[in-house]
Amino acid sequence: MDPSKTPKTILEARNLGFQYEGAEARALRGVNFGVERGEFVLLAGPSGCGKTTLCRCLNGLIPHFYPGVQEGEILVDGSNVTSMPTSEVSRKVGYVFQNPENQLFALTVEKDVAFGPENLGLPRSEIRERVDWAMGITGTTELKNLAPYELSGGQQQRVALAGILAMKPSVVVMDEPTSFLDPVTAEEVMKAVDDLRLEHGITVIVVEHRLDLVSRYADRIIVMDSGKVVADGTVQDVLDGQFDQLTGLGVGVPRVSQLWAMLKRDGLVSGQTPKVVEAAAEKLGGKLST
Amino acid sequence: MILVEDVSFEYPSGRGEALSGVSVKFEPGEFVAVMGENGAGKTTLAKHLNGLLRPSSGRVLVDEEDTRRTSVARLARKVGLVFQNPDHLLFSETVRAEVAFALHNLGYAGKTIENQVEKTLGSLDLTRYADVSPFLLSGGERKRVALAAVLAWEPEYLILDEPTIGQDYLQKERLRNFIVQLNSQGKAVIIITHDVEFVAEAKPRVVLLSKGRVVGEGPADRVLSDADKVASASLVKPQIAKLFDQLSRFGFPRDVVDVHRAKQLLEDRLREVSVHV
């Protein structure tokens, strides 16, 4: 396809609202945003703020599987998710659940990863290729003959991610995708996802409390509170302009940013808040060598 | 005290030893973090502490009782284990009923149960959800309900498997204060975690596991600032430790892992610098 003819916006929420059946309050209220193709968006906010509900809207689980009242609309690639069959939504939007056990069901890891591509009706050789590729980049190849229930939480999380990547969706939505992973593996997985984005133009939306893990990759952060969007901008701008609001909401700002904010409050440093260790070391190093 | 003595364990499915010659002890009132890579054997070790698993060789003594000769029901009064995944534990219709369940089983009187439930819900910021179904709550909230359900009977040793997963920063702060409070009542809290930033701030004693063996043990600032130790367990140094590695050329110590100590050290130096300018 001619890239100049592809619309830049891949996801759009227009005045989106949702109330679960039996719940007393709305989980989402008047949510508006657009996401461009190839963006890496971090979705943050206190526990219970509506992040997971928003993810469920993005891939059509809401309203197809969760009963409740929806307002507004959500568009993927220009089509309304609500009126698309879930099978079609799932080709475009891959969803990695918070709890990998909700996702894995096949008898072996390999079969689980192959399930998605098989259901897309792809030729056998293509399925083989995708499964090997997805297991390779998530480091799950050696687990291929094991049953999902035999795996540790972290291993399950990587297998769940492999299953989604094998579908080659245009958007990957990940709800705390590395929470069960040890830090080295977590960094490897985030790096692999970012490489995919850069190579294949996949759009990535990650729900994460820990900014330190993703602030290196994310172009943008959307912060939610009580079902509403309360901040939306580059990670740098939000760290600089809304730092106290972020910490007030329990967003885990990088420790080096926190340290900087404390020093800044005492008038000892000034300027942009560093979001990664290297930047903090450089800024402080500069100060200390004067 | 819980004494783990030269414990090895192999699961029946036989993929080699999950624990190999592990010796470690947990004292009353202590705060310990067991850290290590995925599959290091952390959860397997935790399940040995309340008798859910029994060693293939070696032994585990809980206040001098050998877990191989004691029922799980009896050990559970002393050793409470909160699983990583709250959905393995939750099943009641309301949060209140969930928290009361074990108290009923342990045979407490109605009034005691009521008081205990209210107290526990309050301390974990769950009172407003008392009459709600646990399954309507978010992942992070369900995790706190699972914790409340175990905490309600006040076990002497509390083991929390990955308690910070899905918790925002404020909830982590609350968890930390809560652990300090439990410690001050003489209760031991053992957390299993990958969360180096949480450990760097909360500063428990750290036990590092890798491939079923203990590869390091000591105070959090010493262990987490030791590059070799940290790498051996697939962890990464906390951000502040990485920063102080790079600042060591200005004469700063390397074993700084938490924001508050970092601030103190930098504050003094930055003031000197600004005076000279």
Interface residues (C-beta under 8 A of the other chain):
Chain A: Y20 G22 A23 G45 P46 S47 G48 T52 Q98 N99 E101 E150 S152 G153 G154 Q155 E176 S179 F180 L181 D182 P183 V184 T185 A186 E187 H209 R210 D212 T247 L249 G250 V251 G252 V253 P254 R255 V256 Q258 L259 M262 L263 D266 L268 V269 V277 E278 A280 A281 L284 G285 K287 L288 S289 T290
Chain B: S13 G36 E37 N38 G39 T43 Q84 N85 D87 L136 L137 S138 G139 G140 E141 E162 I165 G166 Q167 D168 Y169 L170 Q171 K172 H194 V196 E197 A200 A231 A233 S234 L235 V236 P238 Q239 I240 K242 L243 Q246 L247 R249 F250 V259 A262 K263 L266 E267 R269 L270 R271 V273 S274 V277
